[in-house]
């Protein structure tokens, strides 16, 4: 699961940069939100891959918080689209896809945690 966190983190940073470049005057939020969470997710994924204890449960908690923000922003975005603001269509679609991917990743983290495979066994020298 750590590898998926790293991929999601890189993808979120890329989305943040693309969102900023699409509208530099107004798009500070995508850069900060996606970029910041992307960096956190990638960092926690790297820590999980290296066997740092507690990093993947922390990643699950951070991912749950990100999903909460996505639910809020998706609702606002689609409401604006339904009110005729077609300029919000691309962000609403992108956020909806990111919400779906994040929910699947969180479900995978929880399933892995229940199996007991989330943390590597601690041994001498770790």
C-alpha positions in Angstrom: 0.0 0.0 0.0 2.9 2.3 0.6 3.7 2.4 -3.1 0.1 3.5 -3.9 0.5 6.3 -1.4 3.6 7.5 -3.1 1.9 7.4 -6.5 -1.2 9.2 -5.2 1.1 11.8 -3.6 2.9 12.4 -6.8 -0.4 12.6 -8.8 -1.8 15.1 -6.3 1.2 17.3 -6.5 0.9 17.2 -10.3 -2.8 18.0 -10.1 -2.1 21.0 -7.9 0.6 22.3 -10.3 -1.7 21.9 -13.3 -4.6 23.5 -11.5 -2.4 26.5 -10.6 -1.0 26.8 -14.2 -4.5 26.7 -15.6 -5.4 29.9 -13.7 -2.5 31.4 -11.7 -4.6 34.4 -10.4 -7.2 32.3 -8.7 -5.7 28.8 -8.3 -3.7 29.1 -5.2 -6.0 26.6 -3.4 -5.4 23.6 -5.7 -1.6 24.2 -5.4 -1.7 24.4 -1.7 -4.3 21.7 -1.0 -3.3 19.1 -3.5 0.4 19.9 -3.3 0.4 19.8 0.5 -1.5 16.6 0.9 0.4 15.1 -2.0 3.7 15.8 -0.3 2.3 14.4 3.0 0.9 11.2 1.3 4.2 10.6 -0.6 6.3 11.2 2.5 4.1 8.8 4.6 4.3 6.3 1.7 8.1 6.4 1.7 8.1 6.0 5.5 5.7 3.1 5.2 7.9 1.4 2.6 10.9 1.8 4.9 9.0 0.2 7.7 8.6 3.3 9.9 6.2 2.1 12.6 2.8 4.0 12.6 3.3 5.7 9.3 0.6 3.9 7.4 -2.1 4.3 10.1 -1.2 8.0 10.1 -1.5 8.0 6.3 -5.0 6.4 6.6 -6.0 9.2 9.1 -4.7 11.9 6.8 -6.4 10.3 3.8 -9.7 10.3 5.7 -9.3 14.0 6.4 -8.5 14.6 2.7 -11.6 12.6 1.7 -13.7 14.9 4.0 -12.4 18.0 2.3 -13.0 16.4 -1.2 -16.6 15.6 -0.3 -17.1 19.2 0.7 -15.4 20.6 -2.4 -17.1 18.1 -4.8 -20.5 19.2 -3.4 -19.7 22.8 -3.9 -18.3 22.2 -7.4 -21.2 20.2 -8.7 -23.7 22.6 -7.2 -22.0 25.5 -9.1 -22.2 23.4 -12.3 -25.9 22.7 -11.8 -26.4 26.5 -11.4 -24.9 27.0 -14.8 -21.3 27.8 -13.9 -19.7 25.6 -16.6 -16.2 26.9 -15.7 -16.4 24.7 -12.6 -17.0 21.5 -14.6 -13.3 20.4 -15.0 -12.5 21.0 -11.3 -15.7 19.1 -10.2 -14.8 16.1 -12.4 -11.2 16.1 -11.3 -12.2 16.3 -7.6 -14.8 13.5 -8.1 -12.2 11.2 -9.6 -9.7 12.1 -6.8 -12.4 11.4 -4.2 -13.1 8.0 -5.8 -9.4 7.0 -5.9 -8.8 8.2 -2.4 -11.8 6.2 -1.1 -10.5 3.1 -2.8 -7.0 3.7 -1.3 -8.4 4.2 2.2 -10.5 1.0 1.9 -7.3 -0.8 0.9 -5.4 0.6 3.9 -8.1 -0.4 6.3 -8.3 -3.9 4.7 -4.6 -4.3 4.9 -4.6 -3.1 8.6 -7.3 -5.7 9.4 -5.1 -8.4 7.9 -2.2 -7.3 10.0 0.1 -6.8 7.0 0.3 -3.0 7.5 3.5 -2.9 9.6 6.5 -5.1 8.9 7.7 -7.3 11.8 10.2 -5.5 14.0 13.4 -7.4 14.3 17.0 -6.8 15.3 18.4 -3.6 13.8 15.0 -2.0 13.0 
